[in-house]
Amino acid sequence: MSIELLIKFLGWCTILNIGLLIWWAAFIIFAHDWVYRMHGKWFNLSYEQFDTVHYAGIAFYKLSIILFNVAPYLALRIIM
């Protein structure tokens, strides 16, 4: 695999993952009650637990995107 192909791959992975992150955050921000009701059918969570789980999940996902997509992409762009 060439470095140019890897740079393109990481760039598209970053775009797709950030899109998914924005979609997830938008659902939690704008449809909080609906998402809580949907999850309430499967899990017995309080509002506070629900918010904590999603906030931690979003934070972990964002850090993972930075660590595994953005940082390698930028490092490869710097050396090319």
C-alpha positions as CSV (number, residue, x, y, z in Angstrom):
1,M,0.0,0.0,0.0
2,S,1.4,3.4,-1.0
3,I,1.6,6.3,1.4
4,E,-0.7,8.4,-0.8
5,L,-3.4,5.7,-0.6
6,L,-3.0,5.5,3.2
7,I,-3.3,9.3,3.5
8,K,-6.5,9.2,1.4
9,F,-7.8,6.2,3.5
10,L,-7.2,8.0,6.8
11,G,-8.7,11.2,5.5
12,W,-11.9,9.5,4.5
13,C,-12.0,7.5,7.8
14,T,-11.7,10.8,9.6
15,I,-14.5,12.4,7.7
16,L,-16.8,9.4,8.1
17,N,-16.1,9.0,11.8
18,I,-16.6,12.7,12.5
19,G,-19.9,12.5,10.6
20,L,-21.0,9.6,12.8
21,L,-19.9,11.5,15.9
22,I,-21.9,14.6,14.9
23,W,-24.9,12.4,14.2
24,W,-24.7,10.7,17.6
25,A,-24.2,14.0,19.4
26,A,-27.1,15.6,17.5
27,F,-29.4,12.8,18.4
28,I,-28.5,13.2,22.1
29,I,-28.9,17.0,22.0
30,F,-32.0,17.3,19.9
31,A,-33.9,14.0,20.5
32,H,-32.7,13.3,24.1
33,D,-36.1,12.2,25.4
34,W,-36.9,10.0,22.4
35,V,-33.5,8.3,22.6
36,Y,-33.9,7.9,26.4
37,R,-37.3,6.2,25.8
38,M,-35.9,3.9,23.2
39,H,-33.0,2.8,25.4
40,G,-35.4,2.7,28.4
41,K,-37.1,-0.3,26.7
42,W,-33.8,-2.3,26.8
43,F,-32.0,-0.9,29.8
44,N,-33.0,0.2,33.2
45,L,-31.1,3.6,33.4
46,S,-31.9,6.8,35.1
47,Y,-31.6,10.1,33.2
48,E,-28.3,10.8,35.0
49,Q,-26.9,7.3,34.1
50,F,-28.1,7.7,30.5
51,D,-26.4,11.1,30.1
52,T,-23.2,9.8,31.7
53,V,-23.0,6.8,29.5
54,H,-23.6,8.8,26.3
55,Y,-21.3,11.7,27.4
56,A,-18.5,9.2,28.2
57,G,-19.1,7.3,25.0
58,I,-19.0,10.5,22.8
59,A,-15.8,11.6,24.6
60,F,-14.1,8.2,24.1
61,Y,-15.2,8.1,20.5
62,K,-13.9,11.6,19.9
63,L,-10.5,10.8,21.5
64,S,-10.3,7.5,19.4
65,I,-10.9,9.5,16.2
66,I,-8.1,11.9,17.1
67,L,-5.7,9.1,18.2
68,F,-6.3,6.6,15.4
69,N,-7.4,8.8,12.4
70,V,-6.3,12.4,12.7
71,A,-2.9,12.0,14.3
72,P,-1.7,9.4,11.8
73,Y,-3.2,11.4,8.9
74,L,-1.4,14.5,10.0
75,A,1.9,12.7,10.6
76,L,1.8,11.2,7.1
77,R,0.9,14.6,5.6
78,I,3.9,16.2,7.4
79,I,6.4,13.6,6.0
80,M,5.0,13.8,2.5
